Amino acid sequence: MYTAMALERRLKGDPNVQVTLVSKENYLVFQPMLPEVISGSIGILDTIAPIRRLCPKTNLTTRTVENIDLKNRTVTVSSGFRPRPYHLEYDHLVIALGNVTSFACQSGLEEHALPFKYLGDALVLRNHIIHALEEADIEDDAQFRQALLTFVVAGGGFSGVEAVAEINDFVRSAARSFRKLQVSDIRVILLHAGPLILPELPESLARFAQERLQRRGIEVRLNTRLAGATADYALLSNGERIPAKTVVATVPSAANPMVAALPCKKERGRIVVTDTLEVPDYPGVWALGDCAAVPDVTTGQSCPPTAQHAIRQGRRCGENIVAALRGEPAKPFVFKALGKMGALGHHSAVAEILGVKLSGYLAWVVWRGIYLMKLPGFDRKIRVASDWILDLLLKPDIVQLKTGAATGVGREHFEADEVIFNQGNRGDRLYIIVDGEVEMVREEPGRGQVVLARLGAGECFGEMALVNDAPRMAQARSHTAVNVLTVDRAAFGALFANLPPLRGLFQQLIEQRQRAGTAAAAPAAGPVDPAP
Ligand SMILES: Cc1cc2nc3c(=O)[nH]c(=O)nc-3n(C[C@H](O)[C@H](O)[C@H](O)COP(=O)(O)OP(=O)(O)OC[C@H]3O[C@@H](n4cnc5c(N)ncnc54)[C@H](O)[C@@H]3O)c2cc1C
């Protein structure tokens, strides 16, 4: 967007040049303010700026880039309401796709950890937290209630620290509006792989930040990574399990798949560019921001993935493209980082600006002032400033937005020896095993637990309670670590009612399992064969 803005400014409506910006969203997210969306101290829409208003002379294509063909100089974008192919040809191409959240290779994170990068993530997290508080207020099982009131955030960098500080302030303050919640029952935990949080900052500021968080009740676990998650707990690198229904992971990011697929040279997944932001060997192709390894002349390394660099690279790229169109030489990108700032919640922050270290209230005032100035769009500045004033006077908003049912097929992960559902539970979904093994176990009077079956990949379980609308007849327990697909009650009901072959298949399966269950329940019988 900053490249498009620079092109508009420099080209002054030149009719010979067309600028097209392809973006999944028709808005720019001002990420530094994203943590405040969690607590609701800034309105959801106030941290984002509509691209059309900021780049009125640019053709905005609100679609997803699906392919970049550097050889034939075309970009293919996804289809919209009409499923027709849509290709864009270019003379100059700027690749600024950022990076993506990736939970690959960490068991259960994809299914159970909440990412924190996009506006949608902040909104989902906020709603999830309020949901957990609502559930805790009516939960009578003390252990389960504690899991609902435990919030784990992984990653002690800026995003993690700012997110955990906002979550902590929000849950402690919101809990006062719930009749049965005690603020003292709330646990907020920050996991950090290193010996001190905020390693990007000078040690004294990082220490200040760490102590501030701890003083406000956040448990900071150092030298500890999040190794995995299930629906019920966070699994730590030291093997410990923290029962928690909210696990947030801010750490992992990976190359955007569009970038990974490009044939050009990369350095740790980022496109290698010259100091003028051009991609070597591909004339007319430029790359910048988080997805590019831009040489930093001030440090001799690649520029760090920060907004302050990306924005300036965007402007420089626009200027260089205009220079190329006019046959002038491109200028190198030269920028010395101005500093770093991190909000710690509760009117406190840490900042290092042009070598000056600030902490506490003054740093917080500077933090707010600078980011307000940087927020694109005058109307957004007014909205955020009024949000901040109102936030000082009013209680936090605890409205949970339900944006339509998230239904259908989901995924879940269980470590070995976990209860997936219990005998007597309500049948709420069907499970299909992707990998791993699950045991069906029934409590028999006088015989204790009887293993009815051991199921493996490609088999399903949980259908009986759904079809018969009856409580679960057995407990399902993971025998090994297991990944499953889940089909919720509504989706299963619709398929079962309207797809006769599927109905027949499940009826047959149920009869077969009932026979096997009866045999296993007979005193003389041992465990039955796997896969009934
Ligand atoms: C929570 C959080 C807080 C942060 N706070 C700060 C801070 O305080 N200070 C700071 O300097 N930096 C901060 N950063 C880092 C900063 O946001 C990034 O460095 C910066 O946004 C990088 O800009 P970019 O344009 O390279 O990528 P992005 O801002 O990620 O933009 C990439 C864009 O491309 C779009 N896109 C991706 N794939 C496709 C596709 N296939 N088709 C179409 N569009 C696509 C994305 O939707 C996105 O809009 C923060 C980051 C996060 C996550």
The ligand as an SDF file (V2000), in Angstrom:
LIG
                    3D

 53 58  0  0  0  0  0  0  0  0999 V2000
    0.7840   -8.5050   16.4450 C   0  0  0  0  0  0  0  0  0  0  0  0
    1.8790   -7.7830   15.7140 C   0  0  0  0  0  0  0  0  0  0  0  0
    2.3760   -6.5730   16.2140 C   0  0  0  0  0  0  0  0  0  0  0  0
    3.3780   -5.8810   15.5380 C   0  0  0  0  0  0  0  0  0  0  0  0
    3.8470   -4.7090   16.0710 N   0  0  0  0  0  0  0  0  0  0  0  0
    4.8180   -4.0410   15.4110 C   0  0  0  0  0  0  0  0  0  0  0  0
    5.3130   -2.8090   15.9290 C   0  0  0  0  0  0  0  0  0  0  0  0
    4.8660   -2.3500   16.9860 O   0  0  0  0  0  0  0  0  0  0  0  0
    6.2850   -2.1500   15.2350 N   0  0  0  0  0  0  0  0  0  0  0  0
    6.7920   -2.6430   14.0640 C   0  0  0  0  0  0  0  0  0  0  0  0
    7.6630   -1.9890   13.4580 O   0  0  0  0  0  0  0  0  0  0  0  0
    6.3660   -3.8200   13.5670 N   0  0  0  0  0  0  0  0  0  0  0  0
    5.3900   -4.5210   14.1990 C   0  0  0  0  0  0  0  0  0  0  0  0
    4.9470   -5.7120   13.6950 N   0  0  0  0  0  0  0  0  0  0  0  0
    5.5610   -6.2520   12.4630 C   0  0  0  0  0  0  0  0  0  0  0  0
    4.9260   -5.5800   11.2600 C   0  0  0  0  0  0  0  0  0  0  0  0
    3.5260   -5.6450   11.3500 O   0  0  0  0  0  0  0  0  0  0  0  0
    5.4080   -6.2390    9.9770 C   0  0  0  0  0  0  0  0  0  0  0  0
    6.8050   -6.1960    9.9420 O   0  0  0  0  0  0  0  0  0  0  0  0
    4.8570   -5.5150    8.7630 C   0  0  0  0  0  0  0  0  0  0  0  0
    3.4550   -5.5290    8.7430 O   0  0  0  0  0  0  0  0  0  0  0  0
    5.3920   -6.1560    7.4750 C   0  0  0  0  0  0  0  0  0  0  0  0
    4.7750   -5.5700    6.3800 O   0  0  0  0  0  0  0  0  0  0  0  0
    4.6050   -6.3820    5.0270 P   0  0  0  0  0  0  0  0  0  0  0  0
    3.9190   -5.4480    4.0850 O   0  0  0  0  0  0  0  0  0  0  0  0
    5.8830   -6.9730    4.6140 O   0  0  0  0  0  0  0  0  0  0  0  0
    3.6630   -7.6070    5.3780 O   0  0  0  0  0  0  0  0  0  0  0  0
    2.1950   -7.6180    5.9390 P   0  0  0  0  0  0  0  0  0  0  0  0
    1.9100   -6.4090    6.7520 O   0  0  0  0  0  0  0  0  0  0  0  0
    2.0200   -8.9480    6.5640 O   0  0  0  0  0  0  0  0  0  0  0  0
    1.3100   -7.5070    4.6280 O   0  0  0  0  0  0  0  0  0  0  0  0
    1.1770   -8.5500    3.7130 C   0  0  0  0  0  0  0  0  0  0  0  0
   -0.1940   -8.4270    3.0870 C   0  0  0  0  0  0  0  0  0  0  0  0
   -0.3020   -9.3430    2.0160 O   0  0  0  0  0  0  0  0  0  0  0  0
   -1.5550   -9.9750    2.0970 C   0  0  0  0  0  0  0  0  0  0  0  0
   -1.4210  -11.2700    1.4490 N   0  0  0  0  0  0  0  0  0  0  0  0
   -0.7030  -12.3370    1.8730 C   0  0  0  0  0  0  0  0  0  0  0  0
   -0.8190  -13.3570    0.9970 N   0  0  0  0  0  0  0  0  0  0  0  0
   -1.6280  -12.8980   -0.0010 C   0  0  0  0  0  0  0  0  0  0  0  0
   -2.1120  -13.4780   -1.1930 C   0  0  0  0  0  0  0  0  0  0  0  0
   -1.7780  -14.7280   -1.5430 N   0  0  0  0  0  0  0  0  0  0  0  0
   -2.9250  -12.7230   -1.9580 N   0  0  0  0  0  0  0  0  0  0  0  0
   -3.2550  -11.4480   -1.6320 C   0  0  0  0  0  0  0  0  0  0  0  0
   -2.8140  -10.8550   -0.5170 N   0  0  0  0  0  0  0  0  0  0  0  0
   -2.0140  -11.5720    0.2910 C   0  0  0  0  0  0  0  0  0  0  0  0
   -1.8300  -10.0970    3.5820 C   0  0  0  0  0  0  0  0  0  0  0  0
   -3.2010  -10.2790    3.8020 O   0  0  0  0  0  0  0  0  0  0  0  0
   -1.3240   -8.7480    4.0660 C   0  0  0  0  0  0  0  0  0  0  0  0
   -2.3080   -7.7770    3.9710 O   0  0  0  0  0  0  0  0  0  0  0  0
    3.9220   -6.4150   14.3450 C   0  0  0  0  0  0  0  0  0  0  0  0
    3.4300   -7.6350   13.8380 C   0  0  0  0  0  0  0  0  0  0  0  0
    2.4150   -8.3070   14.5070 C   0  0  0  0  0  0  0  0  0  0  0  0
    1.9070   -9.6060   13.9480 C   0  0  0  0  0  0  0  0  0  0  0  0
  1  2  1  0
  2  3  1  0
  2 52  2  0
  3  4  2  0
  4  5  1  0
  4 50  1  0
  5  6  2  0
  6  7  1  0
  6 13  1  0
  7  8  2  0
  7  9  1  0
  9 10  1  0
 10 11  2  0
 10 12  1  0
 12 13  2  0
 13 14  1  0
 14 15  1  0
 14 50  1  0
 15 16  1  0
 16 17  1  0
 16 18  1  0
 18 19  1  0
 18 20  1  0
 20 21  1  0
 20 22  1  0
 22 23  1  0
 23 24  1  0
 24 25  2  0
 24 26  1  0
 24 27  1  0
 27 28  1  0
 28 29  2  0
 28 30  1  0
 28 31  1  0
 31 32  1  0
 32 33  1  0
 33 34  1  0
 33 48  1  0
 34 35  1  0
 35 36  1  0
 35 46  1  0
 36 37  1  0
 36 45  1  0
 37 38  2  0
 38 39  1  0
 39 40  1  0
 39 45  2  0
 40 41  1  0
 40 42  2  0
 42 43  1  0
 43 44  2  0
 44 45  1  0
 46 47  1  0
 46 48  1  0
 48 49  1  0
 50 51  2  0
 51 52  1  0
 52 53  1  0
M  END
$$$$
